[in-house]
Amino acid sequence: MSDVPLSVLFGILALLIILSGFFSSSETGMMSLNRYRLRHLAKSKNKGAIRASKLLEKPDRLIGTILTGNNLVNFAAAALATIISQRLWPDNPDLAVFVNTILFTLIVLIFAELTPKTLAAIAPEKIAFPASRALLGLQWLLHPFVWFVNTIANGLLKLIRIDVNNATPDNLSTEELRTIVREAGTMIPKRHQHMLISILDLEKMTVNDIMVPRNEIVGIDLEDDIEEIMQHLRITQHTRMPVYRGDINNVV
């Protein structure tokens, strides 16, 4: 490394920081995806959604792949930053270590962690779908190592009685579905929101809430004079009424 120009070392370090940001944003983006929207997009043959769904079928393998790549990149970047600082201050190793620790931590925190993760949390689909292509390739490439690491990690989880193969399903309760409908905003018109919530409220209704008492039923008696029928039609508030002859039970 002593013969490599500093400009080249800085270029490699910048590349490693970018790769670290890729892994950080990929992790946040994949974990922030809306599972119901993802299923809808996958059924609509969206290629990015299909790849992301395939990766999320085995979340332990996905996380293992991302963390393996992220840690390899971060450790390589830390080692390279140490070499660069030693090259910059060869006569003062304590200063080199101090500056490297502070400066490298800030760079990683801003450019490889905070910024990419915030971006991925705000727009998970824009990050996760393109990244899924690279993650599938890395998952295949790192499979032996990831399998080894996951086997140990899953074994430790089983010691505390957690089975990664028996994850909690993404089921919604009635109240959760009602909240989703109410917070849909402009994606679902207000009129449709009221209709959907009314459907959800049907389980709370009784027969008395739905049935109309006989003495309150409004209808048209065909035996009345035509003028009386026309007047009745003009003033009624209903758009549909029963038509009967003589008696309300004789609906025609």
C-alpha positions as CSV (number, residue, x, y, z in Angstrom):
1,M,0.0,0.0,0.0
2,S,3.0,2.3,0.5
3,D,3.5,2.6,-3.3
4,V,-0.2,3.3,-4.1
5,P,-0.9,7.0,-4.6
6,L,-3.1,8.7,-2.0
7,S,-5.6,9.7,-4.7
8,V,-6.2,6.1,-5.6
9,L,-6.6,5.2,-1.9
10,F,-9.1,8.0,-1.5
11,G,-11.0,6.8,-4.6
12,I,-11.2,3.2,-3.2
13,L,-12.4,4.6,0.2
14,A,-15.1,6.6,-1.5
15,L,-16.3,3.5,-3.4
16,L,-16.4,1.6,-0.2
17,I,-18.5,4.3,1.5
18,I,-20.9,4.3,-1.5
19,L,-21.2,0.5,-1.2
20,S,-21.8,0.8,2.5
21,G,-24.6,3.3,1.8
22,F,-26.1,0.9,-0.7
23,F,-26.3,-1.9,1.9
24,S,-27.7,0.4,4.5
25,S,-30.4,1.9,2.2
26,S,-31.2,-1.6,0.9
27,E,-31.8,-2.9,4.4
28,T,-34.1,0.0,5.4
29,G,-35.9,0.0,2.0
30,M,-36.6,-3.7,2.0
31,M,-37.8,-3.7,5.6
32,S,-40.0,-0.6,5.1
33,L,-41.9,-2.0,2.1
34,N,-45.7,-2.1,2.5
35,R,-46.4,-5.9,2.4
36,Y,-49.9,-5.5,1.0
37,R,-48.9,-3.1,-1.8
38,L,-45.9,-5.3,-2.5
39,R,-48.2,-8.3,-3.0
40,H,-50.5,-6.2,-5.3
41,L,-47.5,-5.0,-7.4
42,A,-46.2,-8.6,-7.6
43,K,-49.5,-9.9,-8.8
44,S,-49.5,-7.0,-11.4
45,K,-46.2,-8.5,-12.7
46,N,-44.0,-5.7,-11.5
47,K,-40.5,-7.2,-11.8
48,G,-39.0,-5.2,-8.9
49,A,-41.9,-6.3,-6.6
50,I,-41.5,-9.9,-7.7
51,R,-37.8,-9.8,-6.8
52,A,-38.4,-8.1,-3.5
53,S,-41.1,-10.6,-2.6
54,K,-38.8,-13.5,-3.3
55,L,-36.1,-11.9,-1.1
56,L,-38.6,-11.3,1.8
57,E,-39.8,-14.9,1.7
58,K,-36.6,-15.6,3.7
59,P,-35.9,-12.5,5.8
60,D,-33.1,-14.1,7.8
61,R,-31.2,-14.9,4.6
62,L,-31.8,-11.4,3.2
63,I,-30.7,-9.7,6.4
64,G,-27.7,-12.1,6.6
65,T,-26.7,-11.2,3.0
66,I,-27.0,-7.4,3.6
67,L,-25.2,-7.4,6.9
68,T,-22.4,-9.6,5.6
69,G,-21.8,-7.3,2.6
70,N,-22.1,-4.2,4.8
71,N,-19.7,-5.4,7.5
72,L,-17.1,-6.5,4.9
73,V,-17.3,-3.1,3.2
74,N,-17.2,-1.2,6.5
75,F,-14.2,-3.2,7.9
76,A,-12.3,-2.7,4.6
77,A,-13.1,1.0,4.7
78,A,-11.9,1.3,8.3
79,A,-8.7,-0.5,7.5
80,L,-8.1,1.7,4.4
81,A,-8.9,4.9,6.4
82,T,-6.3,3.8,8.9
83,I,-3.7,3.4,6.2
84,I,-4.5,6.8,4.7
85,S,-4.2,8.6,8.1
86,Q,-0.9,6.9,8.7
87,R,0.4,8.0,5.3
88,L,-0.8,11.6,6.0
89,W,0.8,11.8,9.5
90,P,3.6,9.3,9.6
91,D,5.5,11.1,12.4
92,N,2.5,11.4,14.7
93,P,0.6,8.0,15.0
94,D,-1.5,9.2,17.9
95,L,-2.9,12.1,15.9
96,A,-3.4,9.8,12.9
97,V,-5.5,7.4,15.0
98,F,-7.5,10.3,16.6
99,V,-8.3,12.0,13.3
100,N,-9.1,8.7,11.6
101,T,-11.5,7.7,14.4
102,I,-13.4,11.0,14.5
103,L,-13.4,11.8,10.8
104,F,-14.2,8.3,9.6
105,T,-17.0,7.9,12.1
106,L,-18.6,11.1,10.9
107,I,-18.2,10.2,7.2
108,V,-19.7,6.8,7.7
109,L,-22.5,8.1,9.9
110,I,-23.6,10.8,7.4
111,F,-22.9,9.3,4.0
112,A,-23.2,5.5,4.7
113,E,-25.9,5.4,7.4
114,L,-28.1,8.4,8.1
115,T,-28.6,9.8,4.7
116,P,-29.2,6.5,2.7
117,K,-31.4,5.1,5.5
118,T,-33.5,8.2,5.7
119,L,-33.9,8.3,1.9
120,A,-34.9,4.6,1.9
121,A,-37.4,5.1,4.7
122,I,-39.1,8.0,2.8
123,A,-39.1,6.2,-0.6
124,P,-38.7,2.4,0.0
125,E,-39.9,1.2,-3.4
126,K,-37.5,3.5,-5.3
127,I,-34.6,2.0,-3.3
128,A,-35.6,-1.6,-2.7
129,F,-36.8,-2.5,-6.2
130,P,-33.6,-1.6,-8.1
131,A,-31.5,-3.0,-5.2
132,S,-33.3,-6.3,-5.3
133,R,-31.5,-7.3,-8.5
134,A,-28.0,-6.9,-6.9
135,L,-29.2,-8.5,-3.6
136,L,-30.4,-11.6,-5.4
137,G,-27.0,-12.0,-7.0
138,L,-25.2,-11.4,-3.7
139,Q,-27.4,-13.8,-2.0
140,W,-26.4,-16.5,-4.4
141,L,-22.7,-15.5,-4.2
142,L,-22.6,-15.4,-0.4
143,H,-24.9,-18.3,0.2
144,P,-22.4,-20.7,1.9
145,F,-21.2,-18.0,4.3
146,V,-24.6,-16.6,4.9
147,W,-26.0,-20.1,5.5
148,F,-23.3,-20.8,8.1
149,V,-23.9,-17.5,9.9
150,N,-27.7,-17.9,9.8
151,T,-27.5,-21.4,11.2
152,I,-25.6,-20.2,14.2
153,A,-27.9,-17.2,14.7
154,N,-31.1,-19.2,14.3
155,G,-29.8,-21.7,16.7
156,L,-29.3,-19.0,19.3
157,L,-32.9,-17.8,18.6
158,K,-34.2,-21.3,19.2
159,L,-32.6,-21.2,22.6
160,I,-35.0,-18.4,23.6
161,R,-37.8,-20.3,21.8
162,I,-38.1,-18.1,18.7
163,D,-38.7,-19.9,15.4
164,V,-37.7,-17.8,12.4
165,N,-39.8,-20.2,10.2
166,N,-42.9,-19.4,12.1
167,A,-43.1,-15.6,11.7
168,T,-46.3,-13.7,12.6
169,P,-48.5,-13.5,9.5
170,D,-49.5,-10.1,8.1
171,N,-53.1,-10.3,9.1
172,L,-55.3,-7.3,9.7
173,S,-58.0,-6.9,12.4
174,T,-61.2,-5.1,11.6
175,E,-60.0,-2.0,13.5
176,E,-56.7,-2.0,11.7
177,L,-58.4,-2.2,8.4
178,R,-60.7,0.6,9.4
179,T,-57.7,2.8,10.3
180,I,-56.1,2.0,6.9
181,V,-59.2,3.1,5.1
182,R,-59.5,6.3,7.1
183,E,-55.8,7.2,6.5
184,A,-55.8,6.4,2.8
185,G,-56.1,10.1,2.0
186,T,-56.7,11.0,-1.6
187,M,-56.0,7.5,-2.8
188,I,-59.6,6.5,-1.8
189,P,-62.3,9.2,-2.2
190,K,-64.2,10.3,0.9
191,R,-67.5,8.8,-0.5
192,H,-65.8,5.4,-1.0
193,Q,-64.2,5.6,2.5
194,H,-67.6,6.1,4.0
195,M,-69.0,3.1,2.0
196,L,-66.1,0.8,3.1
197,I,-66.4,1.8,6.8
198,S,-70.1,1.2,6.6
199,I,-69.4,-2.3,5.4
200,L,-67.0,-2.9,8.3
201,D,-69.7,-1.6,10.7
202,L,-72.3,-4.1,9.4
203,E,-71.1,-6.6,12.1
204,K,-72.3,-4.2,14.8
205,M,-75.8,-3.7,13.3
206,T,-78.9,-5.5,14.5
207,V,-82.1,-6.3,12.6
208,N,-83.8,-3.2,14.2
209,D,-81.1,-1.0,12.7
210,I,-82.0,-2.2,9.2
211,M,-85.7,-3.1,9.1
212,V,-88.3,-0.3,8.5
213,P,-91.5,-0.5,10.6
214,R,-94.6,-1.3,8.6
215,N,-96.3,2.0,9.5
216,E,-93.2,3.9,8.1
217,I,-93.1,2.2,4.8
218,V,-93.6,4.6,1.9
219,G,-95.1,3.2,-1.3
220,I,-97.4,3.8,-4.2
221,D,-101.0,2.5,-4.3
222,L,-102.0,1.8,-7.9
223,E,-105.7,2.2,-6.9
224,D,-105.1,5.9,-6.0
225,D,-106.0,8.6,-8.5
226,I,-103.2,9.4,-11.0
227,E,-103.0,13.1,-9.7
228,E,-102.5,11.8,-6.2
229,I,-99.8,9.4,-7.3
230,M,-98.0,12.2,-9.3
231,Q,-98.1,14.5,-6.3
232,H,-96.7,11.8,-4.1
233,L,-93.8,11.2,-6.5
234,R,-93.0,15.0,-6.6
235,I,-92.7,15.3,-2.8
236,T,-91.2,12.0,-1.9
237,Q,-87.5,11.8,-0.7
238,H,-87.0,8.2,-1.9
239,T,-85.7,7.1,-5.3
240,R,-87.1,3.6,-4.9
241,M,-90.5,2.7,-3.5
242,P,-92.7,-0.5,-3.4
243,V,-95.7,-0.4,-5.7
244,Y,-98.8,-2.2,-4.4
245,R,-102.5,-2.6,-5.1
246,G,-104.9,-1.8,-2.3
247,D,-102.8,-3.4,0.5
248,I,-99.1,-3.0,1.3
249,N,-98.8,-6.7,1.5
250,N,-99.9,-7.0,-2.1
251,V,-96.7,-5.6,-3.7
252,V,-96.7,-5.8,-7.5
